[in-house]
Amino acid sequence: MFKRSLTALAFLFVLILTCFIAGSTEAADSQKVRELNRRFAYWNSASVAPYCTFDGGRKFPSKYHKSDNRDNETGKCDDGDSIMFNALLCSVGEQDGCDAVKRSKTNDGRWWRSPKKARETATEGGSETTFSNDHAVGVMLYALETNNGDELEEWIRYLNKGRLQNIHPAYCKDTRCAFKLFDCPLLDRAAAILARPNFLCGPPYRPSQALAELRRAHEAIEEKYNELPAKEALAPGFKQANELVKKLLDQLSNLSSAIETEAERAATLARAAANLDGTVALLNAHVNDAGFARNNVSVAVYMLMKYGAADGPELRLAASQVAAKEPRNAFLEYVAHGATDKMLDIILEKCRSEADDRKKPQQPRHQWTWERTDQEIAHRETMFWDCVFVAKLYKAGDIRAQYNGLPGVSNAAGELSNQQEKLVARIEEVFDLLNGLVNGDAATDPAKYFGKFAEREFKRKVAEIETKAKKIGKEVATQAKLIERTIRNPRVEDILNPGFNPFPTNPGGPFPRIPIPGQGRILPW
């Protein structure tokens, strides 16, 4: 009886002790969160987090140069990595960050390191290029966070211009900015999520061969007409038919471009579905140097997990390996393990309080702590925006995917190709009429081409062809509206042609062979 009482008392003691420890831990955690909130208000105040002020534009979040005095902002911008840090700030809801990235682009579709450098159109050369491969992820982060497929596609088309001229694509006009093959998986994923074509990573497209041949045939007809001695007699009928041909050729040109865009959109989705981005992230986790290169791995994984509808074992492993190498890095800890108690401890350890700053004012505000190694003690020169960023991550909780999967895949290229064939047939019908005028048939059978009846019959045939062409135009316009619906709302699976799914059940199986209209080649995806 005595032993049972002793056992019961021991159990009760352990239970009370456990509850006490749990309560103490909860109270301690609550206290840490309150301290984080106090510090966050200080870091995010106008007098602490630095901005770059420059002539001709709004200020934007930026580092300061090492030698700068904190009380004077003018001319102190260390904005070399601005687009990356502002994209990360944008991803946690800092609108100043989103605005800074947006204003770092010029009208030609090119992105620069910062709004200041974009306005100044900085020259190439020297120790710093006007853009960097690392910053490309910043552009993708911004486009995904703001759901801005238009600017992403404009950038891709800008990068692809040189490639179409057999010039290696590059982010800037310096050889150090060359686009690399390993950049493709991330760019494919970003473009696919936003339902945009990534021309840069597929076979280079050329203008439709069929369109080129039809234009040459039309030029030959016009040359023959201009050589006819009696062309004035044929003028009314010829001009009517010729104007229709010009209009239909322009329509065919637009349709060919749309087909190529839709074919590449589907090919981009196919490449993204191969999940090569996870493999590249894992490889980089092994080979990237310490410091910013290692941080870039976690930035890519963060982007893929939050926006890329990707959370495979390769990404988790890559994030964990990088975090293990830098165990006192709040951002790496977050990407690898979520908003943990350890992350909170690191933030409070490395991000100064207002009381700390009063004792010894922080100078210079020069570092984004999380891109440096633990040994560099970069937090002693924090720019504070890095602290704002991780604090917002912690308060938001673990990474929550904003996209449920890749958008629905359409058969738009196939549908538009059918309309293209019909349009080509209509153009060839008009050619037949024009050839009859200019190839001598009018001289051998004048009743067929001259006189009121012949003129009315000719016009009737032209009008009939034009009516058929208008019907094709309406069908193309309907398909274009369906395509636009998917582009506007890529977060929702908006399958244009229900039941069409070019992806196999087994992700390791073969990908669809998508034709490139007018070229007789296929994309081997």
QUINORCOR-V341820 format. One record per backbone hydrogen bond with DSSP energy under -0.5 kcal/mol. NH is the residue of the N-H (numbers start at 0). CO is the residue of the C=O. Records with the same first field share a line. If there is no record, write none. Layout:
NH->CO, CO
This chain:
4->0
5->1
6->2
7->3
8->4
9->5
10->6
11->7
12->8
13->9
14->10
15->11
16->12
17->13
18->14
19->15
20->16
21->17
22->18
23->19
24->20
25->21
26->22
27->23
28->24
29->25
30->26
31->27
32->28
33->29
34->30
35->31
36->32
37->33
38->34
39->35
40->36
41->37
42->38
43->39
44->41
47->44
48->42, 44
49->382
51->59
52->50, 72
53->56
56->53
59->51
61->49
62->77
63->364
64->75
67->64
71->68
74->52
75->72
77->62
78->76
81->78
82->112
83->80
84->80
85->81
86->82
87->83
88->84
89->85
90->86
91->87, 88
92->89
93->88
94->92
96->93
97->93
98->94
99->95
100->96
101->97
102->98
103->100
104->101
105->109
108->105
111->103
112->129
117->113
118->114
119->115
120->116
121->116
135->131, 132
136->132, 133
137->134
138->134
139->135
140->136
141->137
142->138
143->139
144->140
145->141
147->142
148->146
151->147
152->148
153->149
154->150
155->151
156->152
157->153
158->154
159->155
160->156, 157
161->157
162->158
163->159
164->160, 161
165->162
166->161
170->176
176->173
177->174
178->168
182->179
183->180
186->182
187->183
188->184
189->185
190->186
191->187
192->188
193->189
194->191
195->190
197->263
198->196
200->197
201->198
208->517
211->207
212->208
213->209
214->210
215->211
216->212
217->213
218->214
219->215
220->216
221->217
222->218
223->219
224->220
225->221
226->222, 223
227->223, 224
230->227
232->229
233->229, 230
234->230, 231
237->233
238->234
239->235
240->236
241->237
242->238
243->239
244->240
245->241
246->242
247->243
248->244
249->245
250->246
251->247
252->248
253->249
254->250
255->251
256->252
257->253
258->254
259->255
260->256
261->257
262->258
263->259
264->260
265->261
266->262
267->263
268->264
269->265
270->266
271->267
272->268
273->269, 270
274->271
275->270
277->274
278->274
279->275
280->276
281->277
282->278
283->279
284->280
285->281, 282
286->282
287->283
293->288, 290
294->290
295->291
296->292, 293
297->293
298->294
299->295
300->296
301->297
302->298
303->299
304->300
305->301
306->302
307->302
309->303
315->311
316->312
317->313
318->314
319->315
320->316
321->317
322->318
323->319
324->320
325->321
328->325
329->327
332->328
333->329
334->330
335->331
336->332
337->332, 333
339->337
343->339
344->340
345->341
346->342
347->343
348->344
349->345
350->346
351->349
356->352
357->353
358->354
359->355
365->363, 380
366->380
368->366
370->367
371->368
375->372
376->373
377->372
379->376
380->377
381->378
382->366
384->382
387->383
388->384
389->385
390->386
391->387
392->388
393->389
394->390
395->391
396->392, 393
400->398
401->305
406->191
414->410
415->411
416->412
417->413
418->414
419->415
420->416
421->417
422->418
423->419
424->420
425->421
426->422
427->423
428->424
429->425
430->426
431->427
432->428
433->429
434->430
435->431
436->432
437->433
438->434
441->435
442->439
443->439
444->440
447->444
448->444, 445
449->445
454->450
455->451
456->452
457->453
458->454
459->455
460->456
461->457
462->458
463->459
464->460
465->461
466->462
467->463
468->464
469->465
470->466
471->467
472->468
473->469
474->470
475->471
476->472
477->473
478->474
479->475
480->476
481->477
482->478
483->479
484->480
485->481
486->482
487->483
488->484
489->486
491->488
493->491
494->492
497->495
499->496
500->498
506->504
508->505
513->511, 522
514->512
515->520
516->514
518->515
519->515
520->515
522->513
523->521
524->522
